[in-house]
Amino acid sequence: MAVAAASTALVLAACGGGEGVDVDGDAEPGTEAPESPEGGTLIAGISSQPDQLDPHVTTAYASFQILENVYDTLVAPDPEGTFEPSLAESWQTSDDGLTWTFTLREGVTFHDGSEFDSADVVYSLERMTGEESSVAWRFATVESIDAPDERTVEITLTDPTPNLLDNIGGYKGMSILPEGAAEDLDLTTEANGTGPFTLDSFSASGATLSAFADHWAGAPTVDGVEFQFTTESAAALTALRTGEIHWTDNVPPQDVQNLEGDQDVEVGIAPSIDYWYLALNQAQEPWDDVDARRGVAFGLDRESITEATQFGAATVNQTAIPADSFWGHDYAPYGYDPEQARELLDSAGVAEGQTLGIMVVTDTEGVQAAQVMQANLAEAGIEVEIQQEESATWLDRQGEGDFDAFMWSWIGNLDPFGFYHAQHVCDGTFNFQGYCNEEVDALLEQAAAETDQDARKALYDQAAEMIVDDASYIYLYNPDVVQAWVPGLSGYEVRPDRAINFEQVVLPE
Amino acid sequence: VTRYVVRRLAQSAAVLAGVSILVFAVIHLVPGDPIRVALGTRFDQATYDALLERSGLDQPLVTQYFSWLGSAVRGDLGVSFRTGQPVTEVILERLPATASLAVAAILVALLIAVPLGTVSALRPRTVVDWFATVASQAGISVPDFWMGIMFILIFAGTLGWLPTGGYVGLTDDPVEWARRLIMPAVTIGVVSGSIMTRFVRSSVLEALGQEHVQAARAKGMRARDVLTWHVLRNALIPLVTVGGIQLAYLLSGVVVIEIVFRWPGLGQLALQAVQQRDYPVLQGAVLLFAVVFLVVNLVVDLLYARLDPRIAYT
């Protein structure tokens, strides 16, 4: 806090000086104020390598760590998940909820100096609905995108879509590019955005960003950001200690406790919106029986699972959405109770010694979780067989329904639509577990069209309870976001959605 | 010799064709669907079908192979499924990093193996020999990634002499290039050098026992000259063989060391290509590795003739 205050004072001092450049040279050596009191290049070590930088195509988190700082979206979530103006200054919804009118910010320029206007928005949104786009599904209810004038964009919908802001601004996958960008640039390695930093280079060894002086919200405090790919966590932490890097997200959960007493490293922790769950194959006996699934849900000791996977750096949750969120709902019917588990399994006709294959991806925390589940469920008479698959094979088997159960996570959802809809409606894209409950479908459809926030939350709460009771997913926990940086670094906030924004960051002296 | 080289190159082409067929068959047989991986969490059947058709993966394997081969002979290795970049570009981007590391590591290995192996052969069953044997055994046994992390903790962490990792191009900044090269090169060099030490020792021992060495000694030739001209020269042949194999192996990337030292090399590229089922990149990388092995072997065979005049190629 002290550092933040001091640097604010420096900014004011520099501004107070106006145009004045110190030419008389009587500033004492050692106390001279550099032209930009902050400045410097922030070096960030991220734990994996981005596949490519086309915001509408990539799905890799590592890519978005970089893109977050290069592009803007029409609206953007604040750390609590509420949407705020970004390239759109304001917006209005028609009474029927089918037309959204966005008024665009003035005086915004792209990194190449060209002016931002409504044609760029129409171009970008249309590109997002295209065949190669990873985010096309977010525009399922969008009928047309029009630009009545340079500062206005109108989105017309086929059905009311209360979560439209999340769909068009939840993360940088919906970045606004200048019109024709895909033809003018190789977007896999180049960028031209409106964000606080310009992309100078991107290669197998890293990415280099420079401050964009003409950014609409003001130039960033640092001169640039260099991203390095620090895959090995011991090496990343050593690099942090030696000051080679200033920031990293490669902090294994087991190191958190040790690092908290470490003077050379500052650790930032925030509960995330990600969640881990277990899904049983409901197209298959005996897991088509709700009692059999509930039996498994009662047979799991979530505290031990969390301890084993995250060393406590996680919050146990029996629904998907963390309690801190506006959409969080406190509902936890399953206490760890092997006896009740056995009773339910008996009533579903599941014999002692029933096998259950749990499919997990190798080298993920799913493996540790499955080991704890194996011990837990043995007490309820279920023999767990842990099936480790690398992700490509895992996805294949998931898609083909070739599993008893799988453990996996969902990341980056903000709106309850993203948390519950496609996973639990009968013909949902991600409903690999084969769940189908007409009542839940009706609730989820109704919630998806409800424009009153409180009424909408009530509907989702109701749906969530049924999903939990039916054990469509058996929810386990929300992991924490853990990041670390050099002491004295300020102006940075760990966010539940893991967005990494270096715009305001100030390096230590 | 020219005729020999031409014949060898012709053989190499046949080997490459065989390798490419084998790789093609194997990677397509491994379970895991590249389109499904590329789509990840945004899977839907319509997109899937469209991508499948566009990628040509719905064609019969034989058709796919020949269309790949047709482009490959013209130098076009296709486009990465994962990044959309041309495969040749992706590989060439990483080649300098891998080549720097491989060459530096072999130099370190030779600097360890030749003196250590020679000394221990000259003084068999002494403390020196015993030390060399234990040291090389240790170098082989210690896991390389662990040694790498220890080096980082000591030389970058505690002592702060070297950066923890990362790669800087030789042409961008030669000093930084060298500083960053030291730790990974030494880590690999210790392992390779330990293996090579044992070859040097046994081949020097063998050479020492030969008649012409005895004869040279009897002639009253100085011990140093005997060693240089009669012993080491003969001992070089097995060393060149082992060194060549080691070099070719290092040129195909060293995944674990690359990860530990943030080295953007070919090993990580190939590993990611396997994980992502990025067939074009994997195919291109394996083809390159095969070429490297063939070229290194050819050079090794030609070196034999230089080292030992009795070996002649026709």
Interface residues (C-beta under 8 A of the other chain):
Chain A: Q49 D51 Q52 D54 V57 T59 E131 S134 V135 A136 W137 T188 T189 S203 A204 S205 G206 Q228 F229 T230 T231 E232 A234 A235 T238 A239 R241 T242 E244 E390 S391 A392 T393 L395 D396 G399 T429 F430
Chain B: P31 G32 D33 P34 R36 V37 G40 T41 R42 F43 D44 T47 A50 R82 T83 G84 Q85 E93 R94 A97 I149 I152 L153 A156 G157 G160 P163 T164 G165 G166 Y167 V168 I259 V260 F261 R262 P264 Q268 L269 Q272 Q275 Q276 R277
